[in-house]
Amino acid sequence: MEAILKSIFHMPGIIVHEISHHLFCIIFGAKVTDVCYYNFRESSGYVNYLRPKHLYQDVLISTAPFFLNSLLSALVSYPTVINKLSITGLESLNWQDILRIIISISIGMNAIPSNQDGLNVWNTVGDSNMNVFFKLLARLILAPLVFLIYFLNFGSSFFKINIVYGVCICVIGPKFIENVI
């Protein structure tokens, strides 16, 4: 039963994570060869695509969940955090507000690109037809990003950084949106 509930909790975030990869593939004209938005057995998904024309496009496709999941997480929790929590506190929350918060946290905690996303960024440089100097330069520039992706995934496994990030985006994201607008 615990595995089923965990799978259901992660589902919205994983689906949005994969949709963001797919959407950026469409934006950059990268041909998508296979998609699985959610696999119930593994609580995961994937988007397989042919490499786009430029390196920056592949980097953005691989890191798209960070941007879209974070934004959508903040937007989902916006009505609850701004209209209810900021004014009346926890006692005014109904089941829809609680569901919004749960979905927002799920989406936010799946914003961190996966290790496979980091590997895609790294391999794109190696597979490209750039000369050796530009490959080395690109790897030097992208190494901190790839390291950060691996570090965050490692931290998510042991320290639950992804949950902390999801909660922060759920609570702080709407206030950030309100200040920007």
Secondary structure, 3 states (H helix, E strand, C coil): CHHHHHHHHHHHHHHHHHHHHHHHHHHHCCCEEEEEEEECCCCEEEEEECCCCCHHHHHHHHHHHHHHHHHHHHHHHHHHHHHHHCCCCHHHCCHHHHHHHHHHHHHHHCCCCCHHHHHHHHHHHHHCCCCHHHHHHHHHHHHHHHHHHHHHHHHHHHHCHHHHHHHHHHHHHHHHHHHHC
